[in-house]
Amino acid sequence: MMIFNQPDDLRNMAEMKEYHGENWNMAITIFTTWESIGAQVFHGNLDFQIV
C-alpha cells in the first residue's frame, strides 16, 4: 500500500479510492486513525510525546 507516496494532486475521495484500489479499506482506516490521534493531541486528551 502506498500511503506515504500517495500523489498530492488527488482532489477527492473518488480519486483516492481509485488510486488505492482494493486496499482502499485499509487506507481509509489508517487515515481516520491518524486524524483521530491528531484531534486527541490537539484537544490535550493525548500527550504528543506518547504519539
PQR file with spaces between the fields and no chain letter, atoms N, CA, C, O and H, PARSE charges and radii, in Angstrom:
ATOM       1  N    MET     1       0.856   -1.180    0.000 -0.4000 1.5000
ATOM       2  CA   MET     1       0.000    0.000    0.000 -0.0000 2.0000
ATOM       3  C    MET     1       0.893    1.232    0.000  0.5500 1.7000
ATOM       4  O    MET     1       1.894    1.275    0.716 -0.5500 1.4000
ATOM       5  N    MET     2       0.547    2.208   -0.778 -0.4000 1.5000
ATOM       6  CA   MET     2       1.407    3.363   -0.981 -0.0000 2.0000
ATOM       7  C    MET     2       0.790    4.626   -0.380  0.5500 1.7000
ATOM       8  O    MET     2       0.421    5.543   -1.113 -0.5500 1.4000
ATOM       9  H    MET     2      -0.265    2.173   -1.359  0.4000 1.0000
ATOM      10  N    ILE     3       0.679    4.677    0.933 -0.4000 1.5000
ATOM      11  CA   ILE     3       0.111    5.864    1.575 -0.0000 2.0000
ATOM      12  C    ILE     3       1.125    6.994    1.593  0.5500 1.7000
ATOM      13  O    ILE     3       0.792    8.138    1.284 -0.5500 1.4000
ATOM      14  H    ILE     3       0.979    3.931    1.528  0.4000 1.0000
ATOM      15  N    PHE     4       2.366    6.675    1.955 -0.4000 1.5000
ATOM      16  CA   PHE     4       3.370    7.726    2.078 -0.0000 2.0000
ATOM      17  C    PHE     4       3.761    8.307    0.734  0.5500 1.7000
ATOM      18  O    PHE     4       4.223    9.446    0.672 -0.5500 1.4000
ATOM      19  H    PHE     4       2.637    5.746    2.206  0.4000 1.0000
ATOM      20  N    ASN     5       3.590    7.559   -0.339 -0.4000 1.5000
ATOM      21  CA   ASN     5       3.919    8.045   -1.677 -0.0000 2.0000
ATOM      22  C    ASN     5       2.679    8.428   -2.471  0.5500 1.7000
ATOM      23  O    ASN     5       2.735    8.551   -3.695 -0.5500 1.4000
ATOM      24  H    ASN     5       3.215    6.634   -0.289  0.4000 1.0000
ATOM      25  N    GLN     6       1.574    8.616   -1.788 -0.4000 1.5000
ATOM      26  CA   GLN     6       0.329    8.982   -2.455 -0.0000 2.0000
ATOM      27  C    GLN     6       0.503   10.325   -3.156  0.5500 1.7000
ATOM      28  O    GLN     6       1.061   11.248   -2.562 -0.5500 1.4000
ATOM      29  H    GLN     6       1.528    8.516   -0.794  0.4000 1.0000
ATOM      30  N    PRO     7       0.042   10.467   -4.401 -0.5600 1.5000
ATOM      31  CA   PRO     7       0.182   11.739   -5.120  0.2800 2.0000
ATOM      32  C    PRO     7      -0.515   12.881   -4.378  0.5500 1.7000
ATOM      33  O    PRO     7      -1.566   12.683   -3.769 -0.5500 1.4000
ATOM      34  N    ASP     8       0.070   14.063   -4.434 -0.4000 1.5000
ATOM      35  CA   ASP     8      -0.509   15.235   -3.773 -0.0000 2.0000
ATOM      36  C    ASP     8      -1.700   15.812   -4.527  0.5500 1.7000
ATOM      37  O    ASP     8      -2.452   16.610   -3.969 -0.5500 1.4000
ATOM      38  H    ASP     8       0.924   14.224   -4.930  0.4000 1.0000
ATOM      39  N    ASP     9      -1.883   15.422   -5.781 -0.4000 1.5000
ATOM      40  CA   ASP     9      -2.932   16.039   -6.592 -0.0000 2.0000
ATOM      41  C    ASP     9      -4.252   15.261   -6.618  0.5500 1.7000
ATOM      42  O    ASP     9      -5.100   15.519   -7.472 -0.5500 1.4000
ATOM      43  H    ASP     9      -1.272   14.773   -6.235  0.4000 1.0000
ATOM      44  N    LEU    10      -4.432   14.319   -5.699 -0.4000 1.5000
ATOM      45  CA   LEU    10      -5.725   13.639   -5.612 -0.0000 2.0000
ATOM      46  C    LEU    10      -6.726   14.633   -5.037  0.5500 1.7000
ATOM      47  O    LEU    10      -6.541   15.134   -3.928 -0.5500 1.4000
ATOM      48  H    LEU    10      -3.743   14.110   -5.005  0.4000 1.0000
ATOM      49  N    ARG    11      -7.788   14.919   -5.791 -0.4000 1.5000
ATOM      50  CA   ARG    11      -8.683   16.017   -5.438 -0.0000 2.0000
ATOM      51  C    ARG    11      -9.914   15.624   -4.643  0.5500 1.7000
ATOM      52  O    ARG    11     -10.552   16.484   -4.035 -0.5500 1.4000
ATOM      53  H    ARG    11      -7.939   14.512   -6.691  0.4000 1.0000
ATOM      54  N    ASN    12     -10.260   14.349   -4.634 -0.4000 1.5000
ATOM      55  CA   ASN    12     -11.470   13.954   -3.923 -0.0000 2.0000
ATOM      56  C    ASN    12     -11.389   12.480   -3.528  0.5500 1.7000
ATOM      57  O    ASN    12     -10.447   11.774   -3.888 -0.5500 1.4000
ATOM      58  H    ASN    12      -9.741   13.651   -5.128  0.4000 1.0000
ATOM      59  N    MET    13     -12.379   12.042   -2.793 -0.4000 1.5000
ATOM      60  CA   MET    13     -12.386   10.668   -2.281 -0.0000 2.0000
ATOM      61  C    MET    13     -12.442    9.644   -3.414  0.5500 1.7000
ATOM      62  O    MET    13     -11.862    8.565   -3.296 -0.5500 1.4000
ATOM      63  H    MET    13     -13.145   12.616   -2.500  0.4000 1.0000
ATOM      64  N    ALA    14     -13.130    9.965   -4.505 -0.4000 1.5000
ATOM      65  CA   ALA    14     -13.219    9.022   -5.621 -0.0000 2.0000
ATOM      66  C    ALA    14     -11.836    8.774   -6.223  0.5500 1.7000
ATOM      67  O    ALA    14     -11.499    7.638   -6.558 -0.5500 1.4000
ATOM      68  H    ALA    14     -13.602   10.842   -4.601  0.4000 1.0000
ATOM      69  N    GLU    15     -11.041    9.824   -6.361 -0.4000 1.5000
ATOM      70  CA   GLU    15      -9.686    9.661   -6.895 -0.0000 2.0000
ATOM      71  C    GLU    15      -8.805    8.891   -5.919  0.5500 1.7000
ATOM      72  O    GLU    15      -7.978    8.079   -6.334 -0.5500 1.4000
ATOM      73  H    GLU    15     -11.315   10.747   -6.089  0.4000 1.0000
ATOM      74  N    MET    16      -8.980    9.144   -4.621 -0.4000 1.5000
ATOM      75  CA   MET    16      -8.211    8.403   -3.626 -0.0000 2.0000
ATOM      76  C    MET    16      -8.591    6.920   -3.657  0.5500 1.7000
ATOM      77  O    MET    16      -7.727    6.048   -3.568 -0.5500 1.4000
ATOM      78  H    MET    16      -9.652    9.803   -4.284  0.4000 1.0000
ATOM      79  N    LYS    17      -9.876    6.651   -3.782 -0.4000 1.5000
ATOM      80  CA   LYS    17     -10.345    5.264   -3.826 -0.0000 2.0000
ATOM      81  C    LYS    17      -9.809    4.560   -5.072  0.5500 1.7000
ATOM      82  O    LYS    17      -9.414    3.395   -5.013 -0.5500 1.4000
ATOM      83  H    LYS    17     -10.578    7.360   -3.854  0.4000 1.0000
ATOM      84  N    GLU    18      -9.798    5.266   -6.187 -0.4000 1.5000
ATOM      85  CA   GLU    18      -9.268    4.687   -7.425 -0.0000 2.0000
ATOM      86  C    GLU    18      -7.764    4.410   -7.291  0.5500 1.7000
ATOM      87  O    GLU    18      -7.285    3.365   -7.732 -0.5500 1.4000
ATOM      88  H    GLU    18     -10.119    6.212   -6.235  0.4000 1.0000
ATOM      89  N    TYR    19      -7.033    5.332   -6.692 -0.4000 1.5000
ATOM      90  CA   TYR    19      -5.594    5.166   -6.528 -0.0000 2.0000
ATOM      91  C    TYR    19      -5.264    3.947   -5.660  0.5500 1.7000
ATOM      92  O    TYR    19      -4.375    3.165   -5.998 -0.5500 1.4000
ATOM      93  H    TYR    19      -7.423    6.181   -6.334  0.4000 1.0000
ATOM      94  N    HIS    20      -5.977    3.788   -4.544 -0.4000 1.5000
ATOM      95  CA   HIS    20      -5.676    2.706   -3.614 -0.0000 2.0000
ATOM      96  C    HIS    20      -6.316    1.373   -4.008  0.5500 1.7000
ATOM      97  O    HIS    20      -5.914    0.324   -3.505 -0.5500 1.4000
ATOM      98  H    HIS    20      -6.699    4.423   -4.269  0.4000 1.0000
ATOM      99  N    GLY    21      -7.286    1.405   -4.883 -0.4000 1.5000
ATOM     100  CA   GLY    21      -7.888    0.177   -5.398 -0.0000 2.0000
ATOM     101  C    GLY    21      -8.442   -0.720   -4.303  0.5500 1.7000
ATOM     102  O    GLY    21      -9.179   -0.267   -3.426 -0.5500 1.4000
ATOM     103  H    GLY    21      -7.612    2.258   -5.291  0.4000 1.0000
ATOM     104  N    GLU    22      -8.082   -1.988   -4.362 -0.4000 1.5000
ATOM     105  CA   GLU    22      -8.635   -2.957   -3.408 -0.0000 2.0000
ATOM     106  C    GLU    22      -8.114   -2.739   -1.987  0.5500 1.7000
ATOM     107  O    GLU    22      -8.652   -3.317   -1.043 -0.5500 1.4000
ATOM     108  H    GLU    22      -7.483   -2.355   -5.074  0.4000 1.0000
ATOM     109  N    ASN    23      -7.086   -1.923   -1.820 -0.4000 1.5000
ATOM     110  CA   ASN    23      -6.563   -1.609   -0.491 -0.0000 2.0000
ATOM     111  C    ASN    23      -7.247   -0.395    0.133  0.5500 1.7000
ATOM     112  O    ASN    23      -6.821    0.088    1.182 -0.5500 1.4000
ATOM     113  H    ASN    23      -6.649   -1.453   -2.587  0.4000 1.0000
ATOM     114  N    TRP    24      -8.295    0.093   -0.502 -0.4000 1.5000
ATOM     115  CA   TRP    24      -8.962    1.302   -0.042 -0.0000 2.0000
ATOM     116  C    TRP    24      -9.419    1.196    1.414  0.5500 1.7000
ATOM     117  O    TRP    24      -9.258    2.150    2.176 -0.5500 1.4000
ATOM     118  H    TRP    24      -8.641   -0.299   -1.354  0.4000 1.0000
ATOM     119  N    ASN    25      -9.976    0.077    1.806 -0.4000 1.5000
ATOM     120  CA   ASN    25     -10.459   -0.086    3.183 -0.0000 2.0000
ATOM     121  C    ASN    25      -9.329    0.071    4.196  0.5500 1.7000
ATOM     122  O    ASN    25      -9.510    0.692    5.243 -0.5500 1.4000
ATOM     123  H    ASN    25     -10.107   -0.698    1.187  0.4000 1.0000
ATOM     124  N    MET    26      -8.170   -0.491    3.883 -0.4000 1.5000
ATOM     125  CA   MET    26      -7.024   -0.346    4.782 -0.0000 2.0000
ATOM     126  C    MET    26      -6.535    1.098    4.822  0.5500 1.7000
ATOM     127  O    MET    26      -6.185    1.612    5.884 -0.5500 1.4000
ATOM     128  H    MET    26      -8.023   -0.995    3.032  0.4000 1.0000
ATOM     129  N    ALA    27      -6.511    1.745    3.669 -0.4000 1.5000
ATOM     130  CA   ALA    27      -6.041    3.129    3.604 -0.0000 2.0000
ATOM     131  C    ALA    27      -6.950    4.058    4.405  0.5500 1.7000
ATOM     132  O    ALA    27      -6.452    4.878    5.176 -0.5500 1.4000
ATOM     133  H    ALA    27      -6.796    1.328    2.806  0.4000 1.0000
ATOM     134  N    ILE    28      -8.247    3.952    4.245 -0.4000 1.5000
ATOM     135  CA   ILE    28      -9.160    4.844    4.959 -0.0000 2.0000
ATOM     136  C    ILE    28      -9.104    4.580    6.453  0.5500 1.7000
ATOM     137  O    ILE    28      -9.287    5.505    7.244 -0.5500 1.4000
ATOM     138  H    ILE    28      -8.652    3.285    3.619  0.4000 1.0000
ATOM     139  N    THR    29      -8.854    3.338    6.860 -0.4000 1.5000
ATOM     140  CA   THR    29      -8.697    3.030    8.283 -0.0000 2.0000
ATOM     141  C    THR    29      -7.478    3.748    8.846  0.5500 1.7000
ATOM     142  O    THR    29      -7.544    4.316    9.937 -0.5500 1.4000
ATOM     143  H    THR    29      -8.705    2.587    6.217  0.4000 1.0000
ATOM     144  N    ILE    30      -6.380    3.730    8.127 -0.4000 1.5000
ATOM     145  CA   ILE    30      -5.171    4.419    8.573 -0.0000 2.0000
ATOM     146  C    ILE    30      -5.395    5.930    8.612  0.5500 1.7000
ATOM     147  O    ILE    30      -5.009    6.590    9.577 -0.5500 1.4000
ATOM     148  H    ILE    30      -6.325    3.269    7.241  0.4000 1.0000
ATOM     149  N    PHE    31      -6.019    6.481    7.567 -0.4000 1.5000
ATOM     150  CA   PHE    31      -6.276    7.931    7.523 -0.0000 2.0000
ATOM     151  C    PHE    31      -7.132    8.389    8.694  0.5500 1.7000
ATOM     152  O    PHE    31      -6.826    9.396    9.332 -0.5500 1.4000
ATOM     153  H    PHE    31      -6.333    5.946    6.783  0.4000 1.0000
ATOM     154  N    THR    32      -8.203    7.656    8.980 -0.4000 1.5000
ATOM     155  CA   THR    32      -9.090    8.073   10.069 -0.0000 2.0000
ATOM     156  C    THR    32      -8.434    7.881   11.432  0.5500 1.7000
ATOM     157  O    THR    32      -8.701    8.641   12.362 -0.5500 1.4000
ATOM     158  H    THR    32      -8.452    6.838    8.462  0.4000 1.0000
ATOM     159  N    THR    33      -7.583    6.875   11.553 -0.4000 1.5000
ATOM     160  CA   THR    33      -6.856    6.675   12.813 -0.0000 2.0000
ATOM     161  C    THR    33      -5.912    7.838   13.061  0.5500 1.7000
ATOM     162  O    THR    33      -5.879    8.380   14.166 -0.5500 1.4000
ATOM     163  H    THR    33      -7.366    6.258   10.797  0.4000 1.0000
ATOM     164  N    TRP    34      -5.139    8.233   12.047 -0.4000 1.5000
ATOM     165  CA   TRP    34      -4.227    9.374   12.194 -0.0000 2.0000
ATOM     166  C    TRP    34      -4.991   10.649   12.527  0.5500 1.7000
ATOM     167  O    TRP    34      -4.558   11.441   13.363 -0.5500 1.4000
ATOM     168  H    TRP    34      -5.166    7.793   11.150  0.4000 1.0000
ATOM     169  N    GLU    35      -6.128   10.840   11.869 -0.4000 1.5000
ATOM     170  CA   GLU    35      -6.942   12.034   12.127 -0.0000 2.0000
ATOM     171  C    GLU    35      -7.448   12.043   13.566  0.5500 1.7000
ATOM     172  O    GLU    35      -7.442   13.085   14.222 -0.5500 1.4000
ATOM     173  H    GLU    35      -6.480   10.196   11.189  0.4000 1.0000
ATOM     174  N    SER    36      -7.882   10.894   14.053 -0.4000 1.5000
ATOM     175  CA   SER    36      -8.375   10.800   15.430 -0.0000 2.0000
ATOM     176  C    SER    36      -7.266   11.064   16.444  0.5500 1.7000
ATOM     177  O    SER    36      -7.486   11.749   17.442 -0.5500 1.4000
ATOM     178  H    SER    36      -7.886   10.048   13.520  0.4000 1.0000
ATOM     179  N    ILE    37      -6.083   10.525   16.192 -0.4000 1.5000
ATOM     180  CA   ILE    37      -4.956   10.776   17.087 -0.0000 2.0000
ATOM     181  C    ILE    37      -4.614   12.260   17.091  0.5500 1.7000
ATOM     182  O    ILE    37      -4.372   12.839   18.150 -0.5500 1.4000
ATOM     183  H    ILE    37      -5.905    9.968   15.381  0.4000 1.0000
ATOM     184  N    GLY    38      -4.593   12.875   15.921 -0.4000 1.5000
ATOM     185  CA   GLY    38      -4.308   14.311   15.824 -0.0000 2.0000
ATOM     186  C    GLY    38      -5.304   15.149   16.599  0.5500 1.7000
ATOM     187  O    GLY    38      -4.920   16.101   17.277 -0.5500 1.4000
ATOM     188  H    GLY    38      -4.790   12.404   15.061  0.4000 1.0000
ATOM     189  N    ALA    39      -6.567   14.809   16.508 -0.4000 1.5000
ATOM     190  CA   ALA    39      -7.596   15.554   17.231 -0.0000 2.0000
ATOM     191  C    ALA    39      -7.420   15.400   18.742  0.5500 1.7000
ATOM     192  O    ALA    39      -7.594   16.360   19.491 -0.5500 1.4000
ATOM     193  H    ALA    39      -6.879   14.036   15.957  0.4000 1.0000
ATOM     194  N    GLN    40      -7.078   14.196   19.183 -0.4000 1.5000
ATOM     195  CA   GLN    40      -6.885   13.958   20.614 -0.0000 2.0000
ATOM     196  C    GLN    40      -5.681   14.734   21.145  0.5500 1.7000
ATOM     197  O    GLN    40      -5.736   15.271   22.251 -0.5500 1.4000
ATOM     198  H    GLN    40      -6.936   13.416   18.574  0.4000 1.0000
ATOM     199  N    VAL    41      -4.602   14.800   20.379 -0.4000 1.5000
ATOM     200  CA   VAL    41      -3.432   15.580   20.781 -0.0000 2.0000
ATOM     201  C    VAL    41      -3.800   17.058   20.833  0.5500 1.7000
ATOM     202  O    VAL    41      -3.452   17.746   21.792 -0.5500 1.4000
ATOM     203  H    VAL    41      -4.557   14.363   19.480  0.4000 1.0000
ATOM     204  N    PHE    42      -4.496   17.553   19.815 -0.4000 1.5000
ATOM     205  CA   PHE    42      -4.887   18.961   19.747 -0.0000 2.0000
ATOM     206  C    PHE    42      -5.719   19.377   20.950  0.5500 1.7000
ATOM     207  O    PHE    42      -5.517   20.459   21.502 -0.5500 1.4000
ATOM     208  H    PHE    42      -4.778   16.994   19.036  0.4000 1.0000
ATOM     209  N    HIS    43      -6.646   18.533   21.358 -0.4000 1.5000
ATOM     210  CA   HIS    43      -7.530   18.850   22.486 -0.0000 2.0000
ATOM     211  C    HIS    43      -6.904   18.561   23.845  0.5500 1.7000
ATOM     212  O    HIS    43      -7.526   18.790   24.882 -0.5500 1.4000
ATOM     213  H    HIS    43      -6.810   17.655   20.910  0.4000 1.0000
ATOM     214  N    GLY    44      -5.674   18.059   23.838 -0.4000 1.5000
ATOM     215  CA   GLY    44      -4.979   17.807   25.090 -0.0000 2.0000
ATOM     216  C    GLY    44      -5.352   16.512   25.785  0.5500 1.7000
ATOM     217  O    GLY    44      -4.977   16.294   26.937 -0.5500 1.4000
ATOM     218  H    GLY    44      -5.168   17.873   22.996  0.4000 1.0000
ATOM     219  N    ASN    45      -6.084   15.652   25.099 -0.4000 1.5000
ATOM     220  CA   ASN    45      -6.504   14.383   25.681 -0.0000 2.0000
ATOM     221  C    ASN    45      -5.429   13.304   25.551  0.5500 1.7000
ATOM     222  O    ASN    45      -5.512   12.256   26.191 -0.5500 1.4000
ATOM     223  H    ASN    45      -6.388   15.829   24.163  0.4000 1.0000
ATOM     224  N    LEU    46      -4.434   13.566   24.727 -0.4000 1.5000
ATOM     225  CA   LEU    46      -3.369   12.612   24.484 -0.0000 2.0000
ATOM     226  C    LEU    46      -2.062   13.398   24.403  0.5500 1.7000
ATOM     227  O    LEU    46      -1.979   14.394   23.685 -0.5500 1.4000
ATOM     228  H    LEU    46      -4.367   14.418   24.207  0.4000 1.0000
ATOM     229  N    ASP    47      -1.077   12.967   25.113 -0.4000 1.5000
ATOM     230  CA   ASP    47       0.206   13.653   25.139 -0.0000 2.0000
ATOM     231  C    ASP    47       0.968   13.379   23.847  0.5500 1.7000
ATOM     232  O    ASP    47       1.095   12.230   23.422 -0.5500 1.4000
ATOM     233  H    ASP    47      -1.144   12.157   25.696  0.4000 1.0000
ATOM     234  N    PHE    48       1.470   14.438   23.232 -0.4000 1.5000
ATOM     235  CA   PHE    48       2.200   14.301   21.982 -0.0000 2.0000
ATOM     236  C    PHE    48       3.397   13.366   22.124  0.5500 1.7000
ATOM     237  O    PHE    48       3.719   12.631   21.190 -0.5500 1.4000
ATOM     238  H    PHE    48       1.367   15.371   23.578  0.4000 1.0000
ATOM     239  N    GLN    49       4.053   13.383   23.269 -0.4000 1.5000
ATOM     240  CA   GLN    49       5.222   12.538   23.497 -0.0000 2.0000
ATOM     241  C    GLN    49       4.869   11.057   23.440  0.5500 1.7000
ATOM     242  O    GLN    49       5.720   10.234   23.101 -0.5500 1.4000
ATOM     243  H    GLN    49       3.792   13.980   24.028  0.4000 1.0000
ATOM     244  N    ILE    50       3.637   10.708   23.764 -0.4000 1.5000
ATOM     245  CA   ILE    50       3.194    9.315   23.683 -0.0000 2.0000
ATOM     246  C    ILE    50       3.085    8.891   22.208  0.5500 1.7000
ATOM     247  O    ILE    50       3.439    7.775   21.831 -0.5500 1.4000
ATOM     248  H    ILE    50       2.946   11.377   24.039  0.4000 1.0000
ATOM     249  N    VAL    51       2.594    9.807   21.412 -0.4000 1.5000
ATOM     250  CA   VAL    51       2.405    9.506   19.988 -0.0000 2.0000
ATOM     251  C    VAL    51       3.755    9.400   19.332  0.5500 1.7000
ATOM     252  O    VAL    51       3.838    9.151   18.129 -0.5500 1.4000
ATOM     253  H    VAL    51       2.306   10.714   21.719  0.4000 1.0000
